[in-house]
Amino acid sequence: MSGPGEGKHKLKVKAYIHKKGKSRARITHLDIEGDISEIIKPGKLHS
């Protein structure tokens, strides 16, 4: 489902694809920069 809905949060963030082998990235991953502390509590996100 696209657009607003129950359980969805609109975020004001910057997102970057960090490509493996560039800027010391060991794997290709997504960097999210912004305040997401309302959704993911600090220290609760582990890889």
Secondary structure, 3 states (H helix, E strand, C coil): CCCCCCCCCCCCCEEEEECCCCCCCCCCEEEEECCCCCCCCCCCCCC
